[in-house]
Structure formats: C-alpha cells, structure tokens
Amino acid sequence: MTDKKKLRIQQVRSPICTTPGQRAALVTLGLRRIRSVVEREDSPAVRGAVAKIPHLVQILEDKS
C-alpha cells in the first residue's frame, strides 16, 4: 500500500475582484473563506488549480 503525498493549502486572500475561473479554482480546491485550510492529494490537477491562483493561496509546510 503506497502512501500518497498530501498538500496543505490555505486561502490567504479574498476572491473579490477575481475572474470567474479563479473563483472556480478556489471552489474546486474546497476553499471557502480566508484562513481556511484543506488537505488534498499531490496530483497534477491540484497543482494546476494552485498554479492558477498563487496570489490567493499558500501551501503550508509539514512540521514533521
């Protein structure tokens, strides 16, 4: 059984005055409000959504 790598993603800015595609990327990731954190599998689809909105989100490092 392989252990999939996870990304912790935090929303740091508001989606006000962003394009509909950028808002859709936030919804796709499951982010709803500022300072909310989600954990997603590290996949090309998730990396692509994060790359579309680098000014709105931040990837958190693991403390372990």
Secondary structure, 3 states (H helix, E strand, C coil): CCCCCEEEEEECCCCCCCCHHHHHHHHHHCCCCCCCEEEEECCHHHHHHHHHCCCCEEEECCCC
